Amino acid sequence: MTGTLYGVGVGPGDPDLITLKAYNLLQSVPVIAYPAPAVGDSLARQIAAPHIPNGRREIMIRVSMAPKDALDRSAYDRAAVEIGDILRAGQDVAVICEGDPFFYGSFMYLFNRLEEEFPIQIIPGISSLMACPAAALTPLASRNEVLSILPAPLAEEDLRLRLSQGDAVAIIKLGRHAEKICTILRDMGLMAGAKYVAHATMPNQIVGNLADIDPADIPYFAMILVRRNEVAG
Amino acid sequence: MTGTLYGVGVGPGDPDLITLKAYNLLQSVPVIAYPAPAVGDSLARQIAAPHIPNGRREIMIRVSMAPKDALDRSAYDRAAVEIGDILRAGQDVAVICEGDPFFYGSFMYLFNRLEEEFPIQIIPGISSLMACPAAALTPLASRNEVLSILPAPLAEEDLRLRLSQGDAVAIIKLGRHAEKICTILRDMGLMAGAKYVAHATMPNQIVGNLADIDPADIPYFAMILVRRNEVAG
């Protein structure tokens, strides 16, 4: 009997935004793994900290980000081997993920490496896509609106095209691309009304109108919400 | 002191996919409201049922759906008056919503009617957008992919254009529009690889390849997931 690999969303930051299902799993699973930067703490581990019992085996997957957002895949190769050995020995492993495992999550890298050999279950989590509109008190999309999620690293022409088409747009992965995004939104007349949320549901959460924010201050974990056609009702 | 209006996501169906935050609120809030069809039970009420203590004041907002998806707005007008009276008297009211309140949710109609007069807090929920990929074991979007959410009632030309552009697409609100969607996907060579999920996380959940599903059997609460460029990694 091999163990099951769980991809567990722990939500956007507020530890209470974890689901009962994820909470219950963390109380019983013997091994908990999580990604972390090359130096420093794991965000997923920090979010879930109040819910992780003492004495669990923990596996920290340190991933260094090379320049240009290239990823050190060998870290996932090694982690897949380590986790695979545990699963093969019959123990379950929960990989905890900030937000949701399948919404732009790095869990994908482990999933791709382990899905053929092992049973996998995903426990969905509250992603930034739900947390940011809640924090900004701004409906994300409604009725027959088209909702587009645009990663800010996309090329400028591509961003302009898609911003001209979406009814509701959430722009993610901002950081050093924020200046470019703000310029485009200003050019297109979309700056007024654009909402800005950083670190949603965390103690350092910032919510405001994008027009009031200095693009140089915008971190990676931030979102811009644009609605082209406000819906009455 | 007026009460606070809470928009509370209770998740896609599995009662354990409610957040601790929503669960805790339901234990203490004196009034719980929910939408329901003209006849029959409230889906949100059913999902949250195990978590609602006895003796709460409950408000059922019955909304009849006229032909052509037109909505009986007067139901929300009346509910806003009733809820407004309770808030004005100083009691908090939780409006529970299947999925997430701001992701194509009908909570918007109460929000629009009450936001100017009362304090509002949103507790985000697990939406079908997270639950369906989890059920299908299919990553939703990753890296710099553009994710588009397309309501199936859109015009055919519009759907074709957007399907030709998105890297990852989730098609929602299927039901009687499923036949049209399947024809478009087949024409565009996107049927192979398209995943289908109905009633995600509920006892009657169905997961499969869209090619194996009869469009006539597809309900409103279903999702089709299309990825045009599978990402290696």
Interface residues (C-beta under 8 A of the other chain):
Chain A: G7 G9 G11 P12 D14 P15 D16 L17 I18 T19 L20 K21 Y23 N24 L71 R73 D100 P101 F102 F103 Y104 G105 M108 Y109 F111 N112 E115 I120 I122 I123 P124 G125 I126 S127 L129 M130 A131 P133 A134 A135 L137 T138 P139 L140 A141 S142 R143 N144 E145 V146 L147 S148 I149 L150 P151 P153 L154 R162 Q165 G166 K173 V231 A232 G233
Chain B: G7 G9 G11 P12 D14 P15 D16 L17 I18 T19 L20 K21 Y23 N24 L71 R73 D100 P101 F102 F103 Y104 G105 M108 Y109 F111 N112 E115 I120 I122 I123 P124 G125 I126 S127 L129 M130 A131 P133 A134 A135 L137 T138 P139 L140 A141 S142 R143 N144 E145 V146 L147 S148 I149 L150 P151 P153 L154 R162 Q165 G166 K173 V231 A232 G233
